[in-house]
Amino acid sequence: MKKYAPSIIAIAVFLLYFASNYRKQSPNTEIDYAAFGNTPVHLNGRIQPMDSVARNALLGMRYKRTFIDEGKKTPAIVWMTELMMSPSDAHDRPIFRIQDEDIRSLLKLPKKPSPRSKWMIALLGPGSSHFYYSFREIGPSLKTISEQAQKAQELEDAQRSRFQKAVIDLARALSNYVGISQSLHHGSVDSFTNELAELEGFAPAGIEAVNNRQMGLEYDEEAFNQMMAIGYLYQGFEQSSNLLTLPVIDDAGEIEWQKTSYLLRQVLGEGQASEVVKSYAAVVDAFRTDNPEAFNDAVKALHADLDAVDDTLVSKAGVELLFNFLEPFYVAAAGYVLAFLCVIISWIRWPNVLNQAAFAIICTCAVIHTAGIIFRIYIIGYAPVINLYSSAVFVGWGSVLLAILLEYLYKNSIGNVTATIIGFSTLLVAHHLSAGGDTLEMLRAVLDNNFWLATHVIIITLGYSATFLAGSIGFIFILMSVFTDRIEKKSARSMNNMVYGIICFAMLFSFVGTILGGIWADQSWGRFWGWDPKENGAILIVIWNAIILHCRWGGFVKVRGTMNLAIFGNVVFSWSWFGTNMLGIGLHAYGFMDAAFPYLLAFCAVNVLVILIGLLPPRMWKSQIA
């Protein structure tokens, strides 16, 4: 038992952190925001909980999924609930991040003290500046923003300046903000429930007045004018809102999602609004009157009414809500950092104890990483890789598992350190990719084939993972050999064998994945190969892995040469993974983002620099590996 004590302690500490992260996600308030966050709505082509809508919306405005309220980090659902039900209060919250100096100058927005958390205020002081502004501050300049955004959108993306791109992003964020504020109620009357009752009572007279006028008969002019006013109000309500909140059973018995404004058609057609609408009205009114007990009861009733339409709606939304609360990829990333520190310290003191603890933490992180991928598969109903975000998550996962296997076989801490570096770096890349919005987006039509997603995409992505892992081991080998004396001949042989085995794995999976991709392309587009940039990138990885193997088999390179070739594999891999998307052309360009280009260049430059270091004569190396 003593032998495994460090591992058990390390896992226990990490799991306590995992549990504390879950606890922090639910605000300690009388209003059950978490329950309301579990309410399913339809957006971006899929059913998702309100909590996901709130997180993604706030991310697009504030570039964070939380905001600061009274010095505390507060979940996005608290902000969105207020915005949907009491927008006049939400308009004062500084949630729009504007960093571009030209935009601030155009809108005449000054810098001002930041609403930071208490510990940040203690660390940085209350006078630190920030770039967050409220809707009320930006409101007078909405027309200016719209005009500038319209001019910028007339240009191709490559022709837009930094200012033009920033103003387009701000215009989109403001449009989304307004749409959310109008998603549950238009806000023209205080009580949503009373409005429904009045509509139901007035509907017969209003319909009769409209019909009589159309037929040329005498009609009640007051009722007609009132009906027209209501029609115009709800027409604007319909155009402004962007959430589909009402599941309605159509004539074929299928669920069709509608906006809340659809209630007018319900009242006029059926004489009354649906139970779902009435429950929404009760939720809104309870929030506006600051009645937490009534709010929580109304949310329960709302969920019961939604279950009456389809008993899977709330439960499936609950799975995604749990995924949001657990934040498995964020927790796994934190765990990889902790394990990395253990490995580094183990090279100085207590090597066996800390390396064992690091291995235990990495295995725990791998389980959490895997759980996050399983959550995503269940939520979207497809194989795990559907966009660049999910590919980053999956590449890291595959590399970590292979690194764990290497550490289990060789027990030299190299598997541990590569697992932590790759695990954290790929999840960091995924985190930045998530800034684009909903990472659980619906598939593009060409990808909508679960068989090929589960074969071609997974297999070729595992080939990417292995190529990256081999390059990372080579990276670590060169730096440790040149600058430290820790790599002796035995360690060099072990690491060489590790890279060789991983390259063989990468060669097999990248080749098979590329062939399967060609078969899929033949079925989808009628041609096996079209020299598409992504296809060229895939074949480059196959060719480069083949070059490494042939150089090794032919005796052209030894340990040092193999490692340098493997490092250049990182350059080939990164270009094939990200660079081809940055070209913005081809049938596979599913994730274009020019902002990442400098980071890609920096990554390639660092790897080339390490290769140049690796080409130094062996006499200049601190470790004698030959």
DAQUI-V695423 format. One record per residue. N is the residue number from 1. OMEGA is omega in whole degrees, 0 to 359 (NA if undefined). Layout:
N | OMEGA
N | OMEGA
This chain:
1 | 180
2 | 182
3 | 185
4 | 182
5 | 180
6 | 180
7 | 181
8 | 180
9 | 181
10 | 180
11 | 181
12 | 180
13 | 182
14 | 179
15 | 175
16 | 176
17 | 179
18 | 180
19 | 180
20 | 178
21 | 177
22 | 182
23 | 182
24 | 186
25 | 183
26 | 182
27 | 181
28 | 181
29 | 177
30 | 177
31 | 181
32 | 180
33 | 181
34 | 179
35 | 177
36 | 177
37 | 179
38 | 181
39 | 182
40 | 173
41 | 180
42 | 180
43 | 180
44 | 175
45 | 181
46 | 176
47 | 181
48 | 179
49 | 176
50 | 182
51 | 179
52 | 177
53 | 182
54 | 182
55 | 183
56 | 179
57 | 181
58 | 177
59 | 180
60 | 181
61 | 186
62 | 184
63 | 174
64 | 181
65 | 176
66 | 173
67 | 183
68 | 178
69 | 181
70 | 176
71 | 181
72 | 173
73 | 185
74 | 181
75 | 183
76 | 184
77 | 177
78 | 178
79 | 185
80 | 177
81 | 178
82 | 181
83 | 182
84 | 190
85 | 178
86 | 187
87 | 181
88 | 177
89 | 182
90 | 182
91 | 180
92 | 183
93 | 180
94 | 184
95 | 177
96 | 179
97 | 179
98 | 182
99 | 183
100 | 183
101 | 180
102 | 178
103 | 179
104 | 179
105 | 179
106 | 183
107 | 180
108 | 181
109 | 180
110 | 168
111 | 182
112 | 181
113 | 185
114 | 173
115 | 185
116 | 175
117 | 186
118 | 182
119 | 177
120 | 177
121 | 179
122 | 183
123 | 187
124 | 183
125 | 185
126 | 185
127 | 181
128 | 185
129 | 176
130 | 185
131 | 180
132 | 184
133 | 181
134 | 178
135 | 181
136 | 178
137 | 183
138 | 187
139 | 181
140 | 184
141 | 183
142 | 181
143 | 179
144 | 180
145 | 180
146 | 181
147 | 180
148 | 179
149 | 179
150 | 178
151 | 182
152 | 182
153 | 177
154 | 180
155 | 172
156 | 184
157 | 182
158 | 182
159 | 184
160 | 176
161 | 177
162 | 179
163 | 182
164 | 177
165 | 180
166 | 182
167 | 175
168 | 178
169 | 180
170 | 179
171 | 178
172 | 179
173 | 179
174 | 178
175 | 179
176 | 179
177 | 180
178 | 179
179 | 179
180 | 181
181 | 181
182 | 187
183 | 181
184 | 182
185 | 181
186 | 175
187 | 183
188 | 176
189 | 185
190 | 186
191 | 177
192 | 181
193 | 178
194 | 179
195 | 178
196 | 180
197 | 180
198 | 178
199 | 181
200 | 179
201 | 184
202 | 189
203 | 183
204 | 181
205 | 180
206 | 179
207 | 179
208 | 180
209 | 180
210 | 181
211 | 180
212 | 179
213 | 180
214 | 181
215 | 179
216 | 180
217 | 176
218 | 182
219 | 179
220 | 185
221 | 180
222 | 179
223 | 180
224 | 180
225 | 179
226 | 179
227 | 179
228 | 180
229 | 178
230 | 179
231 | 178
232 | 180
233 | 183
234 | 174
235 | 176
236 | 177
237 | 180
238 | 183
239 | 184
240 | 187
241 | 180
242 | 177
243 | 172
244 | 189
245 | 187
246 | 173
247 | 184
248 | 178
249 | 181
250 | 184
251 | 180
252 | 180
253 | 179
254 | 178
255 | 176
256 | 183
257 | 181
258 | 174
259 | 180
260 | 180
261 | 178
262 | 182
263 | 180
264 | 178
265 | 177
266 | 182
267 | 182
268 | 183
269 | 186
270 | 179
271 | 179
272 | 178
273 | 179
274 | 179
275 | 179
276 | 179
277 | 181
278 | 178
279 | 175
280 | 180
281 | 179
282 | 178
283 | 181
284 | 182
285 | 179
286 | 179
287 | 183
288 | 180
289 | 178
290 | 180
291 | 185
292 | 182
293 | 179
294 | 179
295 | 183
296 | 178
297 | 181
298 | 177
299 | 177
300 | 179
301 | 178
302 | 180
303 | 177
304 | 179
305 | 177
306 | 176
307 | 179
308 | 176
309 | 178
310 | 187
311 | 177
312 | 187
313 | 185
314 | 183
315 | 180
316 | 175
317 | 179
318 | 177
319 | 179
320 | 177
321 | 178
322 | 177
323 | 178
324 | 182
325 | 183
326 | 183
327 | 187
328 | 183
329 | 176
330 | 180
331 | 179
332 | 179
333 | 178
334 | 179
335 | 179
336 | 177
337 | 179
338 | 179
339 | 179
340 | 178
341 | 178
342 | 181
343 | 182
344 | 179
345 | 181
346 | 178
347 | 180
348 | 182
349 | 174
350 | 186
351 | 184
352 | 184
353 | 184
354 | 178
355 | 176
356 | 178
357 | 178
358 | 180
359 | 179
360 | 180
361 | 180
362 | 178
363 | 178
364 | 178
365 | 179
366 | 177
367 | 179
368 | 176
369 | 179
370 | 179
371 | 178
372 | 178
373 | 179
374 | 176
375 | 182
376 | 179
377 | 181
378 | 185
379 | 184
380 | 180
381 | 181
382 | 174
383 | 194
384 | 186
385 | 181
386 | 181
387 | 182
388 | 179
389 | 183
390 | 177
391 | 177
392 | 178
393 | 185
394 | 177
395 | 178
396 | 181
397 | 180
398 | 180
399 | 180
400 | 180
401 | 178
402 | 179
403 | 176
404 | 178
405 | 178
406 | 180
407 | 178
408 | 183
409 | 188
410 | 178
411 | 182
412 | 179
413 | 180
414 | 175
415 | 179
416 | 186
417 | 178
418 | 178
419 | 182
420 | 182
421 | 182
422 | 180
423 | 181
424 | 186
425 | 180
426 | 177
427 | 174
428 | 176
429 | 179
430 | 179
431 | 180
432 | 177
433 | 181
434 | 180
435 | 179
436 | 179
437 | 186
438 | 179
439 | 177
440 | 183
441 | 175
442 | 182
443 | 168
444 | 187
445 | 184
446 | 180
447 | 189
448 | 178
449 | 189
450 | 180
451 | 182
452 | 174
453 | 182
454 | 180
455 | 183
456 | 188
457 | 181
458 | 183
459 | 182
460 | 177
461 | 174
462 | 173
463 | 174
464 | 182
465 | 182
466 | 178
467 | 179
468 | 180
469 | 180
470 | 179
471 | 180
472 | 177
473 | 177
474 | 178
475 | 181
476 | 181
477 | 182
478 | 183
479 | 181
480 | 181
481 | 183
482 | 190
483 | 177
484 | 177
485 | 184
486 | 184
487 | 176
488 | 186
489 | 181
490 | 179
491 | 180
492 | 179
493 | 180
494 | 181
495 | 176
496 | 178
497 | 178
498 | 181
499 | 179
500 | 180
501 | 180
502 | 179
503 | 176
504 | 178
505 | 181
506 | 180
507 | 181
508 | 186
509 | 179
510 | 179
511 | 180
512 | 179
513 | 179
514 | 178
515 | 179
516 | 177
517 | 177
518 | 178
519 | 178
520 | 179
521 | 179
522 | 180
523 | 184
524 | 188
525 | 177
526 | 174
527 | 182
528 | 185
529 | 182
530 | 182
531 | 172
532 | 182
533 | 180
534 | 177
535 | 177
536 | 178
537 | 179
538 | 181
539 | 176
540 | 178
541 | 178
542 | 182
543 | 182
544 | 176
545 | 177
546 | 178
547 | 180
548 | 182
549 | 181
550 | 177
551 | 180
552 | 181
553 | 181
554 | 179
555 | 180
556 | 179
557 | 173
558 | 185
559 | 184
560 | 180
561 | 179
562 | 181
563 | 179
564 | 177
565 | 179
566 | 179
567 | 178
568 | 173
569 | 176
570 | 179
571 | 179
572 | 181
573 | 183
574 | 177
575 | 181
576 | 183
577 | 185
578 | 187
579 | 181
580 | 177
581 | 183
582 | 176
583 | 178
584 | 180
585 | 177
586 | 183
587 | 183
588 | 184
589 | 187
590 | 187
591 | 185
592 | 173
593 | 184
594 | 182
595 | 183
596 | 186
597 | 178
598 | 180
599 | 177
600 | 178
601 | 180
602 | 179
603 | 180
604 | 181
605 | 180
606 | 180
607 | 177
608 | 178
609 | 179
610 | 176
611 | 179
612 | 176
613 | 180
614 | 179
615 | 176
616 | 179
617 | 182
618 | 180
619 | 180
620 | 180
621 | 177
622 | 177
623 | 179
624 | 186
625 | 184
626 | NA
